């Protein structure tokens, strides 16, 4: 029920956004609906709204218009140079209320990708003369070091959840009610590599202890089955024994993880609980749920060396995404391989003995 209410809310949210946008976009949103999620379309709507604000504020020939008055003809007037100016504009701009907004490489790249999708559609349907975004270079994304937990840090993090020493008195008061839940959440992240959205969306019936497996809804709505091992099983069973005693708020009865308000736990709440324990156990590392997912991926790759398996378990649709994140580890493995084979072992041993 809660999932249906959330879907309904998102549909209404998108419809509200579309009323603020130019009419010609309606056919675009209808066309992409079968291939995209509702959240993707909402993000497109926000990105387009931002671009139209730029057109009105920065392009002299468009300044007399409101957003919903922009036409396909206006889109056809935009030049590649003006798209490049838009990317520079995104570095720093101010809202009508005076709020300062900055965009870094990833944000600018995503907004350009949204425009490319729109112009590709307009060009395909002969609504613009050319796809100007195709010749605009995307911002270069600098590869960041992957932050992950070392084995001793994983143990320290879980120990902190089970027996907290540095929590404030107020936090400790709440901890007695959330200890088992928090342990299950962190263990699930570290033991399966699940995404935070997937974890928050889990229902009780998704867990199958007979198969040591659980069902997750991936990006794009694809349903997959993941498997867990003993530690995850024990943590989930401990939590479920307590979860059975909690009477959830109507509409949230099926949710696996509940908040203190007895509703399905939110993404923000999970982010905060990970941050709370990580700041104590590993203060020099900025640990997020995604970093716990990276920790799992790292450990899986170290154990198997199978990049395709890691991609499948993590739910990456393109193995190159996985390879990009674990390329450095591949290099380390190749260096190890170079040292793994010793040529003329007897000669090497004799030379060593003669030096003694």
C-alpha positions in Angstrom: 0.0 0.0 0.0 2.8 2.4 0.9 4.5 1.7 -2.4 1.3 2.5 -4.3 0.8 5.7 -2.4 4.4 6.8 -3.2 3.9 6.0 -6.9 0.7 8.0 -6.9 2.5 10.9 -5.2 5.3 10.8 -7.8 2.8 10.7 -10.7 1.0 13.8 -9.3 4.3 15.5 -8.7 5.4 15.0 -12.3 2.0 16.2 -13.6 2.4 19.3 -11.5 5.9 20.0 -12.9 4.7 19.4 -16.5 2.0 22.1 -16.0 4.9 24.6 -15.5 6.7 23.4 -18.6 6.2 24.2 -22.3 3.4 22.2 -23.9 5.7 20.6 -26.6 7.3 18.6 -23.8 4.2 16.6 -23.2 4.8 14.3 -26.2 8.4 13.8 -25.1 7.4 12.6 -21.6 4.7 10.3 -23.1 7.3 8.8 -25.5 9.9 8.0 -22.9 7.5 6.7 -20.3 7.8 2.9 -21.2 11.7 3.0 -20.9 12.1 5.2 -17.9 11.1 5.3 -14.2 8.9 8.0 -12.8 11.8 9.3 -10.8 13.9 9.7 -13.9 11.1 11.7 -15.6 10.8 13.9 -12.6 14.6 14.6 -12.7 14.2 15.4 -16.4 11.5 17.9 -15.6 13.6 19.6 -13.0 16.6 19.8 -15.4 14.5 21.2 -18.2 13.0 23.8 -15.9 16.5 24.9 -14.9 17.6 25.2 -18.6 14.5 27.3 -19.5 15.3 29.6 -16.6 18.7 30.0 -18.0 17.3 30.8 -21.5 15.0 33.5 -20.0 17.6 35.1 -17.9 20.7 34.9 -20.1 19.5 34.8 -23.8 18.4 38.2 -25.0 16.0 36.9 -27.6 14.1 34.8 -25.0 13.9 37.2 -22.0 10.4 38.4 -22.6 8.9 34.9 -22.1 7.7 32.8 -19.3 8.8 29.2 -19.0 5.6 27.7 -20.3 5.7 30.1 -23.3 8.9 28.6 -24.7 8.3 26.8 -28.0 10.0 24.3 -30.2 11.0 27.2 -32.5 12.9 28.7 -29.5 14.7 25.3 -29.0 15.7 25.4 -32.7 17.3 28.9 -32.2 19.6 27.7 -29.4 23.2 27.3 -30.5 25.9 24.9 -29.3 27.8 27.9 -27.9 24.8 28.8 -25.8 24.7 25.3 -24.4 28.4 25.6 -23.5 27.6 28.9 -21.8 24.8 27.1 -19.9 27.3 24.6 -18.5 29.5 27.5 -17.4 26.4 29.2 -15.9 25.8 26.1 -13.8 29.1 26.6 -12.0 27.4 29.3 -9.9 24.1 31.0 -10.2 21.4 32.5 -7.9 17.7 31.6 -7.6 15.0 34.2 -7.5 15.1 34.2 -3.7 18.8 34.9 -3.8 19.9 31.3 -2.9 23.4 30.5 -4.2 23.6 27.3 -6.3 26.8 25.5 -7.4 27.1 22.5 -9.7 30.2 20.4 -10.0 31.3 18.0 -12.8 28.8 15.3 -12.1 25.8 17.7 -11.8 26.7 19.5 -15.0 27.2 16.2 -16.8 23.8 14.9 -15.7 22.1 18.1 -16.8 23.8 18.0 -20.2 22.7 14.3 -20.6 19.1 15.4 -19.9 19.3 18.0 -22.7 20.9 15.5 -25.1 18.0 13.1 -24.5 15.5 15.9 -25.3 17.3 17.2 -28.4 17.7 13.6 -29.7 14.0 13.2 -29.4 13.2 16.6 -31.1 15.7 15.9 -33.9 14.4 12.4 -34.5 10.8 13.8 -34.9 12.0 16.6 -37.2 11.1 19.3 -34.6 14.5 20.9 -34.7 17.0 21.1 -37.6 19.9 19.5 -35.8 20.9 18.0 -32.5 23.2 20.8 -31.2 24.0 19.0 -28.0 25.8 16.2 -29.9 28.8 18.5 -30.5 29.0 19.9 -27.0 31.7 18.2 -24.9 30.6 16.9 -21.6 32.5 18.1 -18.5 35.4 15.9 -17.8 34.7 13.7 -14.7 37.8 13.3 -12.6 38.1 9.9 -11.1 37.8 9.9 -7.4 39.5 7.5 -5.1 37.0 4.8 -3.9 36.6 5.1 -0.2 35.9 1.7 1.4 36.3 0.1 4.8 39.2 -2.2 5.6 38.3 -5.5 7.4 39.3 -4.2 10.8 37.2 -1.1 10.2 34.1 -3.2 9.2 34.5 -5.1 12.5 34.9 -1.9 14.5 31.7 -0.4 12.8 29.6 -3.4 13.7 31.0 -3.5 17.2 30.1 0.1 17.7 26.4 -0.7 16.8 26.3 -3.6 19.1 28.0 -2.0 22.0 28.2 1.8 21.6 30.6 3.7 23.8 30.7 7.2 22.4 27.0 7.9 21.6 25.4 10.8 23.5 23.0 10.0 26.3 20.1 10.9 24.1 21.4 8.6 21.3 21.9 5.8 23.7 18.3 6.2 24.9 17.1 5.6 21.3 19.8 2.9 20.6 18.1 0.4 22.9 15.1 0.4 20.5 17.1 0.5 17.2 20.2 -1.6 18.0 18.9 -4.8 16.3 17.5 -3.0 13.4 20.6 -0.9 12.8 22.8 -4.1 13.0 20.6 -5.8 10.4 20.8 -2.7 8.1 24.6 -2.4 8.2 25.1 -6.1 7.9 22.9 -6.2 4.9 24.8 -3.4 3.2 28.2 -5.0 4.0 27.1 -8.6 3.2 25.2 -8.1 0.0 26.1 -4.7 -1.6 22.5 -3.7 -1.8 21.6 -0.1 -2.8 20.0 2.2 -0.2 16.9 2.6 -2.3 16.6 -1.2 -2.6 17.1 -1.7 1.2 14.4 0.9 2.1 12.0 -0.7 -0.4 12.3 -4.2 1.1 9.2 -5.9 2.4 9.0 -8.7 4.9 7.9 -11.2 2.3 10.9 -10.5 0.2 13.1 -12.5 2.7 13.4 -16.3 2.2 15.4 -18.0 4.8 14.9 -21.4 3.2 17.0 -20.3 0.3 19.0 -17.7 2.2 17.9 -15.2 -0.4 15.9 -12.0 -0.8 14.1 -10.2 -3.6 15.1 -6.6 -4.6 13.7 -4.2 -7.1 16.6 -2.7 -9.1 16.8 0.5 -11.0 14.3 0.6 -13.8 12.0 -1.8 -12.0 13.9 -5.0 -12.7 13.3 -7.6 -9.9 16.4 -9.7 -8.9 17.2 -12.3 -6.3 20.3 -11.8 -4.1 21.7 -14.3 -1.6 23.2 -13.9 1.8 25.4 -15.9 4.2 25.4 -16.7 7.9 26.1 -13.3 9.4 23.4 -11.6 7.4 20.9 -14.4 8.1 21.5 -14.1 11.9 21.2 -10.3 11.9 17.9 -10.5 9.9 16.4 -13.2 12.0 17.3 -11.2 15.2 15.6 -8.1 13.8 12.6 -9.9 12.5 11.9 -11.5 15.9 11.5 -7.9 17.2 9.8 -6.6 14.0 7.0 -9.1 14.5 6.0 -7.4 17.7 5.8 -3.9 16.1 2.4 -2.8 14.9 3.2 -0.6 11.9 1.3 2.4 10.8 -1.5 1.5 8.3 0.0 1.4 4.8 3.4 0.3 6.1 2.6 -3.2 7.5 4.7 -5.0 4.9 7.8 -2.8 5.2 10.8 -4.7 6.5 12.7 -1.8 8.1 10.6 0.6 10.2 11.5 4.0 11.6 10.8 5.0 15.2 7.5 6.4 13.9 6.6 2.8 12.8 6.7 3.8 9.1 8.8 2.4 6.3 12.3 3.8 7.0 13.4 6.6 4.7 16.6 7.0 2.7 17.5 10.0 4.8 17.1 8.1 8.0 19.4 5.3 6.8 22.0 7.8 5.6 21.9 9.4 9.1 22.3 6.2 11.0 25.3 5.1 8.8 26.8 8.5 9.4 26.2 8.3 13.1 28.1 5.1 13.6 30.8 5.7 11.0 31.8 9.1 12.5 32.6 7.2 15.7 34.3 4.1 14.3 36.1 5.7 11.3 36.2 9.4 11.8 38.8 10.0 9.1 36.7 8.5 6.4 33.4 9.9 5.1 31.4 6.7 5.1 27.9 6.6 3.4 25.7 3.7 2.5 27.2 3.7 -1.0 30.7 3.4 0.6 29.5 0.2 2.4 28.3 -1.0 -1.0 31.8 -0.3 -2.4 33.3 -2.2 0.5 31.2 -5.3 -0.4 32.2 -5.0 -4.1 35.8 -4.7 -3.2 35.7 -7.8 -1.0 33.8 -9.8 -3.6 36.3 -8.9 -6.3 39.3 -9.7 -4.1 37.8 -13.1 -3.3 36.7 -14.0 -6.9 38.6 -11.8 -9.4 35.4 -12.0 -11.5 34.4 -8.6 -12.6 31.2 -9.9 -14.3 30.1 -11.6 -11.1 30.6 -8.3 -9.2 28.7 -6.4 -11.9 25.8 -8.9 -11.7 25.5 -8.9 -7.9 25.8 -5.1 -7.7 23.2 -4.7 -10.4 25.3 -2.7 -12.9 23.7 -2.9 -16.3 27.1 -2.2 -17.9 30.2 -4.1 -16.7 32.3 -1.1 -17.7 30.8 0.8 -14.8 32.1 -1.9 -12.5 35.4 -2.1 -14.3 35.9 1.7 -13.9 35.5 1.5 -10.2 37.7 -1.5 -9.7 40.4 -0.9 -12.3 43.0 -0.1 -9.7 42.4 -3.4 -8.1 42.8 -5.2 -11.4 46.2 -3.5 -11.8 47.2 -4.8 -8.4 46.2 -8.3 -9.3 48.3 -8.1 -12.5 51.3 -7.0 -10.5 50.7 -10.0 -8.1 50.5 -12.3 -11.1 53.9 -11.1 -12.3 55.5 -12.2 -9.0 53.5 -15.4 -8.7 55.7 -17.4 -11.1 59.4 -17.9 -10.3 61.7 -18.9 -13.1 64.7 -21.2 -12.4 63.7 -21.7 -8.8 66.7 -23.9 -8.0 69.2 -21.3 -9.4 67.5 -18.6 -7.4 67.7 -20.7 -4.2 71.4 -21.6 -4.8 72.2 -17.9 -5.3 70.4 -17.1 -2.0 72.2 -19.8 -0.2 75.6 -18.7 -1.5 75.0 -15.2 -0.1 74.4 -16.4 3.4 
